[in-house]
Amino acid sequence: MSYDFNKSFNRKGTGCIKWDCCPPSTCPQVLPMWIADMDFETPDFVIQGIEERLKHPVFGYFRPEQRFYDAIIQWHRDRFGVDTLKPEHILYQHSVLGSIATALEVLTDKGDGVLVQTPGYAKFKEIITQHERLLVANPLHFDGNRYEIDFEDMEEKLRKHPVKVALFCSPSNPVGRVWETDEIIRYVKLCEKYNVTIVADEIWADFAYGRKHTPLHTVAGSWRNRVISLYAPTKTFNLAGLVISYAVIFDEGLAKQFQDYGDATHYNNCNALSMEALISAYQEGGPWVDLLNGYLADNAAFTEAFLKEHLPQVRMARPEGTYLIWLDFRDTGYSMDEIVDRCVNRAGVILNNGRTCIDSGDLCMRMNIAAPRHLVEEGLNRLKQAFTE
Ligand SMILES: Cc1ncc(COP(=O)(O)O)c(C=O)c1O
């Protein structure tokens, strides 16, 4: 298999948020490195899968077929060594965020606590707040090299607050950690001790290059029955605009509660073309994802080397997965407003403001490096100029 990740193409004018909806900048030519999708073409075997379905001229009501479940089961077996998955454990869901909303409604009441590691994915805060639940932050600890879960703080938070759900982002958006199995087991044990249901958002599971991703449910022991795991092919194959995801739930009762809530919305029916995209992606995508991870690992190493040489006052923790780089601007001596101004207006590089990544994001920015290397290099050069002139 070959694929040219260096190829760039014009995404403007497609309504894509990343390029068409950038925040205002005084710079005439902005370079978006923010929202988490990729500037790589969706691989041809996925598009061909959709084209094949288009040859049949009727798109009436339908349900996901056995092929859908088989493709997911095979993917999890091949990529993560999971051999316990059965069709009845897999629940089609429109989106991962929609699944989180459902989980909050099914598992918690207004005012109940939801534990989240911070810095964390901005939409976690949005969704917890929209549903009037209490966000309980468990700040990650930076040991000078990588971010780690502060288990003492986590236990204290579980003891002090009415936490009913722990929302676990694995691998982590935004700090790029691929959690070690031991860390995940310790996390699960604490949740079990405090009777907390786990919602494991594993949408980034396919992006691991520092170490292998461990699905939380595989090491949860008997607590697996209190775990909802969330997956999608949308990040991996750049399909977010097609909208598709699925939950994995082993406990029959919990699965029914979850399914019933989704059914009652009448919004949660699968799209025929999205299903074909998932099937083709999962049936044929393994070698492509390996190439993708290799390219992203090289982009991350390139970014790290560039910053060390040209902009050492901006520090980064080397990601073990995802395509997000957590940049720490503290040593520049600038305020958050000045940092944002230099990025957006001087460099014309659009990054995510660290403050939106819930807590612990002050003086930090999140950078998306899922782009051809020359664009990543251009972004870094622009930042270098903006912070050294
Ligand atoms: C951790 C995490 N969960 C969920 C999503 C969004 O998933 P979906 O588009 O399926 O709602 C993202 C997108 O960036 C994400 O980073």
The ligand as a Gaussian input file, in Angstrom:
#p B3LYP/6-31G(d) Opt

LIG

0 1
 C      -12.011000      13.035000      22.685000
 C      -13.018000      13.331000      21.617000
 N      -14.254000      12.835000      21.713000
 C      -15.192000      13.082000      20.778000
 C      -14.904000      13.874000      19.676000
 C      -15.970000      14.166000      18.687000
 O      -16.584000      12.976000      18.260000
 P      -17.915000      13.036000      17.407000
 O      -17.630000      13.887000      16.220000
 O      -18.194000      11.607000      17.052000
 O      -18.955000      13.613000      18.302000
 C      -13.611000      14.410000      19.541000
 C      -13.280000      15.285000      18.406000
 O      -12.283000      15.940000      18.390000
 C      -12.652000      14.125000      20.536000
 O      -11.413000      14.624000      20.467000

